[in-house]
Amino acid sequence: MARASVRVFHKLEGLFSIYKPPGVHWKLVRDTIETNLLKGINAAPPPAPRQRVQFLAEPTSVVAEGSNELTLSAASVPALAHHPLVSGPEFLHIGVGVGHRLDVFSSGVLVLGVGQSNKALTDLYRSHVTRDYTLEGELGMATDNFSHTGRLIERTTYDHITRDKLERVLAMMQGSNQKALLTYSKVDMSTQGAYELAVKGELRPDGKSPPIMTGLRLLHFQPPHFTLEVQCLNETQRYLCRILHEVGLELRSTAVCKGVRRTRDGPFTIQHALTHQHWTSTDVIQAIRQYRSSRKASKAKHTQPGKDTGTTDHLC
């Protein structure tokens, strides 16, 4: 029978998501979770110590008076060579992989994998999953890195910008990105299958492609501040900041990014992302179970008899 620590390790092999706070490097997040998981694994009760036979001298009261012979008796005693206090913790390293990363400036959903499930991270992102972001912007300034942390290079007016003008610019940008998606998907839009994919919003690039927005919406507008919701593929945080910069230019002004928050990464949403106080082995195991259950439910819902759905059911 496998030891308790090994059983805990196998339960941790899977995908889960955490909430990365802003101002923290993703490597520090990964190392913290790795340390917490190792503590949880090594805290599992050790197996009962093995017994070994040891010959012990009989007490002098048992030895006959006047006898010079040493009397020995066989006894079963615990072998301490494999005791944790002697051999140290059983697990010294655990492989924790990180999916699509977030820079120090950004926050939100960060997907991780443990053990053999690191391969599932690669499979997940080869399937061209979309990700959702909330972008906080501020009109009237431009910096060298498109965010409020960069060096200020220009100030502009923004009194002429209205909500209607901003929404028209967003619609134009989304339209150009939809055309790019059609180009990189390499599908014949005259076919019924391509039409159904487009209606369902399931068109994906065929191979490598530049960052593409699949959705763009205004959530809040109170000059100079505004908030956008973005769905995209193959993006970087710099690309997201540049979106706000281009929005400002289209409005004959400037804009910088004041915050990037990822709210969804493929099947992982912010509602199920583990916050810092839940980065423990117990909570991670529970999160992995929930993800597996949701995958099975989703697969059962979309699978039809005799029809190959092409789902990536190996992403566990």
C-alpha positions as CSV (number, residue, x, y, z in Angstrom):
1,M,0.0,0.0,0.0
2,A,1.3,3.5,-0.9
3,R,2.4,5.7,1.9
4,A,0.2,8.5,3.0
5,S,2.5,11.2,1.7
6,V,2.6,9.5,-1.8
7,R,-1.2,9.4,-1.8
8,V,-1.4,13.1,-1.1
9,F,1.1,13.8,-3.9
10,H,-1.0,11.9,-6.4
11,K,-4.1,13.9,-5.3
12,L,-2.2,17.1,-6.1
13,E,-1.4,16.1,-9.7
14,G,-3.8,18.3,-11.7
15,L,-4.6,21.8,-12.8
16,F,-5.9,24.6,-10.6
17,S,-5.9,28.4,-10.5
18,I,-5.0,31.0,-8.0
19,Y,-5.5,34.7,-7.7
20,K,-2.2,36.5,-8.2
21,P,-2.1,39.9,-6.4
22,P,-0.6,43.0,-8.1
23,G,3.0,43.9,-7.3
24,V,4.1,40.3,-6.8
25,H,6.3,38.4,-9.3
26,W,4.8,35.1,-10.6
27,K,8.0,33.3,-9.6
28,L,7.4,34.3,-5.9
29,V,3.8,33.0,-6.2
30,R,5.0,29.7,-7.6
31,D,7.7,29.2,-5.0
32,T,5.3,30.0,-2.2
33,I,2.8,27.5,-3.4
34,E,5.5,24.9,-3.9
35,T,6.6,25.4,-0.3
36,N,3.1,25.1,1.0
37,L,2.4,21.9,-1.0
38,L,5.6,20.3,0.2
39,K,4.6,21.1,3.8
40,G,1.2,19.5,3.3
41,I,2.7,16.4,1.7
42,N,5.4,15.9,4.3
43,A,2.9,16.5,7.1
44,A,1.1,13.3,6.2
45,P,1.4,10.7,9.0
46,P,4.5,8.5,8.4
47,P,4.1,4.7,8.1
48,A,4.5,2.6,11.2
49,P,8.2,2.0,11.8
50,R,9.6,-1.3,10.7
51,Q,10.5,-3.8,13.4
52,R,13.9,-5.4,13.7
53,V,15.2,-8.1,15.9
54,Q,17.8,-7.1,18.5
55,F,19.5,-9.2,21.1
56,L,19.4,-7.6,24.5
57,A,21.3,-8.6,27.7
58,E,19.2,-10.0,30.4
59,P,18.9,-8.0,33.6
60,T,21.4,-9.1,36.3
61,S,18.5,-10.1,38.5
62,V,17.5,-12.8,36.0
63,V,21.1,-14.2,35.6
64,A,21.8,-17.0,38.1
65,E,24.0,-16.0,41.0
66,G,27.7,-16.9,40.6
67,S,27.3,-17.3,36.8
68,N,29.8,-15.5,34.6
69,E,27.9,-16.2,31.3
70,L,26.1,-13.3,29.5
71,T,22.6,-14.2,28.8
72,L,20.9,-12.6,25.7
73,S,17.3,-12.5,24.7
74,A,15.8,-11.6,21.3
75,A,13.5,-8.6,21.2
76,S,11.6,-6.8,18.5
77,V,12.4,-3.1,18.5
78,P,11.4,-0.3,16.0
79,A,14.0,0.5,13.3
80,L,14.6,4.3,13.4
81,A,16.7,4.6,10.2
82,H,13.6,5.7,8.2
83,H,12.0,7.9,10.9
84,P,11.4,11.5,9.6
85,L,13.5,12.9,12.4
86,V,16.4,10.8,11.2
87,S,16.0,10.7,7.4
88,G,14.4,14.1,7.0
89,P,11.3,15.0,4.9
90,E,10.3,12.4,2.3
91,F,9.6,15.0,-0.5
92,L,12.2,17.7,-1.1
93,H,10.9,19.0,-4.4
94,I,7.6,19.1,-6.3
95,G,7.3,20.4,-9.8
96,V,4.8,23.3,-10.0
97,G,4.3,24.7,-13.6
98,V,2.9,28.0,-14.5
99,G,0.6,28.6,-17.4
100,H,0.1,32.0,-19.2
101,R,2.0,34.3,-17.0
102,L,1.2,37.6,-15.5
103,D,3.8,40.3,-15.0
104,V,4.4,42.1,-11.7
105,F,2.0,44.9,-12.6
106,S,-1.0,42.6,-13.4
107,S,-3.3,40.6,-11.2
108,G,-5.9,37.9,-11.5
109,V,-6.3,34.3,-12.6
110,L,-3.0,32.3,-12.8
111,V,-3.2,28.6,-13.8
112,L,-0.8,26.2,-12.3
113,G,-0.1,22.4,-12.7
114,V,1.6,19.9,-10.4
115,G,3.7,16.9,-11.4
116,Q,2.7,15.2,-14.6
117,S,-0.1,17.7,-15.2
118,N,2.5,20.2,-16.4
119,K,2.1,18.6,-19.8
120,A,-1.6,19.5,-19.6
121,L,-0.7,23.2,-19.3
122,T,1.0,23.0,-22.7
123,D,-1.9,21.1,-24.2
124,L,-4.3,23.7,-22.8
125,Y,-2.6,26.7,-24.5
126,R,-2.0,24.9,-27.7
127,S,-5.8,24.7,-28.0
128,H,-5.9,28.6,-28.3
129,V,-8.1,29.3,-25.3
130,T,-9.3,32.9,-24.9
131,R,-8.7,35.0,-21.8
132,D,-10.7,37.8,-20.3
133,Y,-9.3,41.0,-18.8
134,T,-10.5,44.1,-17.1
135,L,-8.3,47.1,-18.1
136,E,-8.3,50.3,-16.1
137,G,-7.4,53.4,-18.2
138,E,-6.8,57.1,-17.7
139,L,-7.0,59.7,-20.4
140,G,-4.8,62.7,-20.8
141,M,-1.3,61.3,-20.5
142,A,1.2,59.1,-22.4
143,T,4.2,57.2,-21.1
144,D,7.1,55.3,-22.6
145,N,5.6,51.9,-21.6
146,F,1.9,52.7,-22.0
147,S,1.3,52.3,-18.2
148,H,1.1,54.8,-15.4
149,T,4.4,53.4,-14.0
150,G,6.4,54.6,-17.1
151,R,8.1,57.9,-17.8
152,L,5.7,60.7,-18.7
153,I,6.3,61.9,-22.2
154,E,3.1,63.8,-23.0
155,R,0.0,65.4,-21.6
156,T,-3.2,66.0,-23.6
157,T,-6.7,67.3,-23.2
158,Y,-9.7,64.9,-23.0
159,D,-12.7,67.2,-22.5
160,H,-13.9,66.5,-26.1
161,I,-14.2,62.7,-25.4
162,T,-17.7,61.4,-24.8
163,R,-19.0,57.9,-24.0
164,D,-20.5,57.6,-27.5
165,K,-17.2,58.5,-29.2
166,L,-15.3,56.0,-27.1
167,E,-17.8,53.2,-27.8
168,R,-17.5,53.9,-31.6
169,V,-13.7,53.6,-31.4
170,L,-14.0,50.3,-29.5
171,A,-16.4,49.0,-32.1
172,M,-14.0,49.9,-34.9
173,M,-11.1,48.2,-33.2
174,Q,-13.1,45.1,-32.5
175,G,-14.2,44.9,-36.2
176,S,-10.6,45.1,-37.4
177,N,-9.6,42.3,-35.0
178,Q,-12.5,40.1,-36.2
179,K,-11.2,40.5,-39.7
180,A,-7.7,39.5,-38.5
181,L,-9.2,36.4,-36.8
182,L,-10.9,35.3,-40.0
183,T,-7.7,35.7,-41.9
184,Y,-5.6,33.7,-39.4
185,S,-8.2,31.0,-38.9
186,K,-7.8,30.0,-42.6
187,V,-11.4,28.8,-43.0
188,D,-13.6,29.2,-46.0
189,M,-16.4,31.4,-44.7
190,S,-18.7,30.3,-47.5
191,T,-19.1,26.9,-45.8
192,Q,-21.8,26.1,-43.3
193,G,-19.3,24.8,-40.8
194,A,-17.3,28.0,-40.8
195,Y,-20.5,30.0,-40.4
196,E,-21.5,28.0,-37.4
197,L,-18.1,28.4,-35.8
198,A,-18.3,32.2,-36.3
199,V,-21.8,32.4,-34.8
200,K,-20.7,30.4,-31.7
201,G,-17.6,32.5,-31.4
202,E,-15.4,29.4,-31.7
203,L,-13.1,30.6,-34.5
204,R,-9.4,30.1,-33.6
205,P,-6.2,30.9,-35.4
206,D,-4.7,28.0,-37.4
207,G,-1.1,28.0,-36.1
208,K,0.8,31.0,-34.8
209,S,-0.8,34.4,-34.9
210,P,-0.2,37.9,-33.4
211,P,-2.4,38.9,-30.4
212,I,-6.1,39.1,-31.5
213,M,-9.0,40.6,-29.6
214,T,-12.2,38.6,-29.8
215,G,-14.3,41.0,-27.7
216,L,-14.0,44.6,-26.5
217,R,-16.6,46.3,-24.3
218,L,-16.8,49.5,-22.2
219,L,-17.7,48.9,-18.6
220,H,-17.3,52.3,-17.0
221,F,-16.6,55.8,-18.2
222,Q,-16.0,58.8,-15.9
223,P,-13.4,61.0,-17.5
224,P,-10.5,60.8,-17.2
225,H,-11.0,57.2,-16.0
226,F,-12.6,54.4,-17.9
227,T,-12.7,50.6,-17.7
228,L,-12.7,48.1,-20.6
229,E,-13.5,44.4,-20.7
230,V,-11.3,42.5,-23.3
231,Q,-11.4,39.0,-24.6
232,C,-8.2,38.0,-26.5
233,L,-5.8,35.3,-27.8
234,N,-2.0,35.2,-27.7
235,E,-1.8,38.4,-25.7
236,T,0.9,39.9,-23.5
237,Q,0.4,42.4,-20.8
238,R,2.3,45.0,-22.9
239,Y,-0.1,44.4,-25.7
240,L,-3.1,45.0,-23.3
241,C,-1.5,48.3,-22.2
242,R,-1.0,49.3,-25.8
243,I,-4.7,48.8,-26.5
244,L,-5.5,51.6,-24.2
245,H,-2.7,53.8,-25.8
246,E,-4.3,53.2,-29.2
247,V,-7.7,54.0,-27.9
248,G,-6.4,57.3,-26.7
249,L,-4.8,58.1,-30.1
250,E,-8.0,57.2,-32.0
251,L,-9.8,59.7,-29.7
252,R,-7.3,62.4,-30.6
253,S,-5.9,62.3,-27.1
254,T,-3.7,59.9,-25.0
255,A,-4.3,57.2,-22.4
256,V,-2.3,55.0,-20.1
257,C,-3.1,51.7,-18.4
258,K,-3.5,51.9,-14.6
259,G,-4.4,48.2,-14.0
260,V,-4.7,44.8,-15.7
261,R,-6.8,42.2,-14.1
262,R,-7.3,38.7,-15.7
263,T,-10.8,37.4,-14.9
264,R,-10.8,34.2,-17.0
265,D,-8.1,31.9,-18.4
266,G,-9.8,29.4,-20.6
267,P,-12.0,27.2,-18.4
268,F,-10.7,28.9,-15.2
269,T,-12.6,31.8,-13.8
270,I,-11.9,34.3,-11.1
271,Q,-14.7,32.8,-8.9
272,H,-12.7,29.6,-8.4
273,A,-9.2,31.1,-8.1
274,L,-7.6,30.5,-4.8
275,T,-6.7,33.6,-2.8
276,H,-3.5,33.8,-0.7
277,Q,-4.9,32.3,2.5
278,H,-6.1,29.2,0.5
279,W,-2.7,28.3,-1.1
280,T,-2.6,25.1,1.0
281,S,-2.5,21.4,-0.1
282,T,-6.0,20.8,1.2
283,D,-7.5,23.7,-0.8
284,V,-5.5,22.9,-3.9
285,I,-6.7,19.2,-3.8
286,Q,-10.3,20.5,-3.5
287,A,-9.8,22.9,-6.4
288,I,-8.3,20.2,-8.6
289,R,-11.3,17.9,-7.8
290,Q,-13.8,20.7,-8.7
291,Y,-12.0,21.4,-12.0
292,R,-12.0,17.7,-13.0
293,S,-15.7,17.5,-12.1
294,S,-16.6,20.5,-14.2
295,R,-14.6,19.1,-17.1
296,K,-16.5,15.8,-17.0
297,A,-19.8,17.7,-16.8
298,S,-18.9,19.9,-19.7
299,K,-17.8,17.0,-21.8
300,A,-21.0,15.0,-21.0
301,K,-23.1,18.1,-21.9
302,H,-21.4,18.6,-25.3
303,T,-20.8,15.0,-26.3
304,Q,-23.3,13.5,-28.7
305,P,-23.5,9.8,-29.5
306,G,-21.7,9.0,-32.7
307,K,-20.2,12.5,-33.0
308,D,-16.6,13.4,-32.3
309,T,-16.5,16.7,-30.5
310,G,-12.7,17.1,-30.6
311,T,-12.6,18.1,-27.0
312,T,-9.3,18.0,-25.1
313,D,-10.5,15.6,-22.4
314,H,-6.9,14.9,-21.3
315,L,-6.6,18.4,-19.8
316,C,-6.7,17.3,-16.1
